[in-house]
Amino acid sequence: MTLGSLVILLSICWIAFQYWRLRGIAEFSIRYANQYCEQNNLQFLSLARRSTRISAYRGKLDWKVVYQLEFSSSGSDAYIGTMTSFGNKVIEMNLPAYKIN
């Protein structure tokens, strides 16, 4: 095995691992958003990824993902907020003011 083929193999493995890591972060974020909406008596509608990048947070290098969270407070309206996660940790939730039933 030459050095070039080893570099290509390691690159493919790294890309596959990062894809698997991003899928895990997405699944965690969906569960978190669902749980957050249940705790605050909201109806979870959808979660869509807006941006993904590698970033440093508190000295740790990981994926910083910003999601668009769509929810409803009464079932007939829809609001859009943002949720920011860093790895498997939600670091920010920004929801607009919504009507309380």
HELIX and SHEET records of a PDB file:
HELIX    1   1 LEU A    3  GLN A   39  1                                  37    
SHEET    1   A 4 GLN A  43  TYR A  57  0                                        
SHEET    2   A 4 LYS A  60  SER A  72 -1                                        
SHEET    3   A 4 TYR A  79  PHE A  86 -1                                        
SHEET    4   A 4 VAL A  90  ASN A  94 -1                                        
END                                                                             
